[in-house]
Each structure stands twice: as C-alpha cells, then as structure tokens.
Amino acid sequence: MQENHVLVASPIRQKPPILEAFLASLKALDKTNCRVSYLFYDDNEQPRSSRLLERFEHEEEDVTIRSYPQSNAEYECDEVTHYWKEELVWRVAAMKNECMQQAVRMNADAIFLLDSDLLVHPDTMIRLLHSNKEIISNIFWTVWEPGSMELPQVWIQDTYTLIPQRRNEELTEEEAKRRLFQLVAKLRQPGIYEVGGLGACTLIRTQAIRAGLSFSEIPNLSFWGEDRHFCIRAAALGFSLFVDTRKPAYHIYRESDLAGVRAFFKAAGIEGE
C-alpha cells in the first residue's frame, strides 16, 4: 500500500491539562502506511503549555512549532461557554490557512486539522484517509450551553442549522423538533454522512486546497466563524462535505470535562493521564 504523507496541524492557545491530554491523543495515532509531520502555532499565554509543545517536539519526529504576531484581544472561556472576539476568529483563520499552505508546500497528501481541546481515537486519521473523501470531519458531541442537549459540531445549512429545510418551507414547531431529533439519531449511528458544515477535526486533501479552499472571510457574508466561510467556499468550489460518526472524538469544552479523559483513554486504548 502506498504511503500517505499527512500534516497534523493545530493553532494552540490552551490550558496545560487540556493540552497535555490532546498531545497524548496525537502520540497514540495509528501511523500505519503514513508519514506524519506536525505543525503547531504556539499562541499560548501559559509558559507550561509552551513547554508541553517543546517536550512533544523532542519526543516525536518532524515537528515544527511556529509563533504568530500577538494580539491584544483576550480569549476567554469558562464553565458556561467560550467567548470569541471577531479579531481572534480571523487570527485563527489566518493560522489555519498557513497550515494548509504548508501542507501544499510539503507536497503532503492531506492535512489533519484539529482543535487543541479534542481527543481522538488512535485510528481516526487512518479512517478519514481511507474514506477517500476530499473533506471529512470526525464527529464529536458537545453540550454547548449548560442544561442543553448534546449536539454535534456539524450542521446542515447556514450558520448552525440542524433541521433539514427547503428554502421558504414553513415548519410547525412539532415538525422542526421531529426533524432535529431524526438528524441527531442518524448521526448517532456509525457511518459516513454528507453534511452542510463541519470543522475542528477535519482531514482535507491537498488537491482540494490547491483548488482554492481557505478559512478567510468572505466579505459579503455576515455568518460568524471561520468554519462557516470555509464550508461555504468549499461548496461553491464544488466540494461535498462529510462526517465520520464511527468513533466520536471527545471534546474538553470545559475544564470539568477533564473528568472524562481517563475513561475515554481507557476505552480507546490510549496510555495517558
């Protein structure tokens, strides 16, 4: 079988306990028939997080750590949610764009672009590669607001619409709920499904990047978030978007979610904290 070259990449501004778990997850990735390179943007505010990246660089092969011009905008997250300022959104978008261009310059087959608060099963990268999709995310589930239901990071249309609906179609509240629960139930079943939007844990073939993919802002679009602009641009370029639901990643959205790391690692067969 031909060897694939994959660039695993992430812009990182993360709390040390979460970052430590993330890096342990990356170290456990199955690299069968793969040559893996790493690219991290060290945007950390805590020195211990930077030291964790340096340790990873010493322990793994082909690791590149870069810095990015500092911003005065403050990124905050707490036990309720994450608070993103517009300036930081496009700053992260620029880092993701540079990661994709690095994959092209390296002549890699694909980039695996992950957020640093995710833990993935060891076979995730191989599964996404073997799907033969040009753009595919691995699913994860999050309680975005305390007390709400757990929802996926993928969506059907617009900014984060999970209810399939034709343009100008009017739905009753009952029908809207039925469609929402039907979609959620579908995404709970192991498989690969086409979606309208995705992000945070995505494998992208470099041939798609060469066609013009980018996280940059589309000036005449008011939707929030760089992933929306990426997905709309991808659709406009003719690319379909897919999600693999077979082995959900684990999202450490809040520090309290660290309590589930050990169980995830045990179930995934990962040695970690």
N, C-alpha and C positions, 0 to 999 in steps of 0.2 A: 504493500500500500504506500502511495506517495506521501511524503512528509509534508505537513502543513506548517507554515510559519505564522504564528499568531502573536500580535502585540496586545498584552494585557495592560490596560491603562486606566488611570483614575486621577482626577484632581482631588486633593485631600486637604481638608481642614476639619480635623476630627479630634474628639476626646480620646485620651490614651486607652482606656479599657475597651472602647468600641473598635478603635483602630487595631489593637492587638488581636482581637478576635477576627477581624477582617483579613489581616495578613496571615493568620494561621489557616484560614479558609483557602487563601490563594496558594499557600505552600502545599496544600493537600490536593490541588487539582491534578487530575489524571492528564499526563502529557504524552500518552501513547501515540506514536507517529506524529508528534508535534514538536516543533522547535518554538519555544516560548521566550519572548522578550518582554520586559516590563518597562513602563514609563509612568512615573508618578510626578505630579506637580505638588511640591511641598508648600502648601499655603497655610501651614499650621501656626496657631498662636501659642501653643504649649510646647516648650522645648522637649518634653518627654515624647511627644508624638513624632517630632523630627528624629529623635534618637531611635525610635522604633523603625522608622523607614531606613535609617542608616544601618541598623542591625540586619534588616531584610536584605539590603544591598550586599552586605558581607556574606550572608548565608546562601543567597541564590545567585544564579548566573545571569548575565546580560540584563542588569537592572540600571536604568537611568533615572536620576532624580533631578528635577529642574525646579527653579523658583519662578515666581511671576511677580510683576510690579505690584507693590502693596496698595491696598485700598483703605480709605478711612471709614468706609461703610461697615457697620458692625453686623455680624451674623449672629442671630440669637435662636436658641431652641430650648424648650423646657418640657415639662411633663404633659403639656397640652398639645403644642404643635411646633412647627418650625416657622420662623419669621424671615421671609426673604425680601430684601430690598431690591428694587429694579436694577440698580447698578451692579449688584452682586450676581444677579441672574445672568447678565450678558458677559460678565467677567468669567464666570464658569463656562459659558458657551464658547468664549474665545479659547479657553484651555482645552475644551473638548475638540474644537476644530483643529488645534495644533496637534493634539494626539492623533486625530485621523490623518492629518497630512504627514505626520511622522510614519504612520503605517504605510502610506503610499511611497514615501522616500525610501523606506526599508525594503520595498517590494514584498511586503508581507501579504499573505493570502487574506487575512482578516484582522480586525481589531475587536477585542472583547472589552467593552467599555462598561465599568462598574462604578456605582456609588460606594463610598467607603463605609457605609453603615449596613452593608449586606453580607450575609454568609451564604455561600453556595455549596451544593453537593459536589463531591470530587469529580463526578462525570459530567458536570454541566457544560464545560467548554467543548468536550468531545461530542456530546449530544447535539449541541447547537450547530457545530460544524457538520455533523452527519445529516442534519436536516436538509442540507443543500439549499437553504433559503438565503437570500441576499441580505435581508434584515430580519432578525428574530431575537426576541427577548425571552428570558426565563422569568416566569411569573413569580411574584411574591404578594403577600396579603398584609394589609395594614389597617389598624383602627385609626383613621386619620384624626378623629376627634373623640375624646373620652365619651364612652356610652353609646357610640355609634356602631354599626355593623362593620365587620371586617370586609375590606374591598380590595380588588387587585390594582396594580399600577398601570394596567392597560385600559383602554376605553374604546368606544365605538365611533364617536364623532365629536366635533367641536372641541372644547377645552377639556372636558372630562365627563362626557355623556355616556352612561352605561345602558341607556334604554334605546334599542334599535327603533328608529322612527323615520318615516319618509318625510321629505320636505313638505311643509304645510299640513301634515297629518295631525289631526287633533285627537288626543288620547284622554280617556277618563282617568281619574286617579287610580281606579282599580286596575285598568289595563296597563298603566305605566308601572305599577308595582309588580304585576304579573310578569311583564317583560324583563324587569330588573332581576327578579328572583330566578327567572328562567335562564338569563345570561350567567348569573353568578353560579347557578347549579351546573351549567355547561362547563364553565371554566374550572370547576372543582373536579371534573372528570379528566383523567390523564389523556393528553393528546396534544396536537398542534393545530391551532386555530388562527384564522385570519382576523385581524382587528384593525381599528382605525387609528389608534395611537398607542405608543409604548415608550419605555425609557428605563434608565437607571441600571439595567442589567442586560445589555444588548450586544450581540455579535453582528458586526457589519462587514460584509465582504469589501475588499478594497476596490473591486471593479465598480461597485455602487458609489463609492466615494469619488472615484475618478469621473463619474457621470455628473457630479455637482452637488452631492449631499453636503449639508452644512447645518450647524446649530445657530447660525447668525440670524439676527432679527429680520423678518420680512416687514419692511417699513409700513405697508398699508394693511397690516394685520394687528388687531388690538389684543389678541389672545395672550394670556400670561404664560410665561415659562418657555425656556429654550427647546424643551422636548416637543411642544406643540408646533413650533416653527420648523423643527427638523422633520416631523412627521408629515406636515402639510407639503413641505418642499419635496419629500420623498414621493408622496402620492402624485404630485404634479409632474414629477420626472418619470412616472410610470412604474414605481416600485410598490409591491404589496408588502404589508407588514404582518408579521406573525408572532404568536406567543406559544411557547412550550410550557405546558402545565404539568408535565410528568413528575417533576421533583421541585416543588416550590422552594425558592430561597427564603432565608429568614431575615426579616427586617428589624434592625435595632433602632427603631424610630425614636424611642425614649430610653433614657438610662435604665428605667425599670425593666425594659425588655432584655437587659443583660441577664436577668434571672433565667431566661430560656436558652441561653447559649450552650450550656453544658448538655442539655437534653438534645439539642439539635446536633451538636458534635457527636454525641454518642450514637444517635440514630444514623448519622451519615458516615460513621466510622472514622471520624477525624480526631487526631490527638491534639488537644488544645487545653486552654484554661478551663 
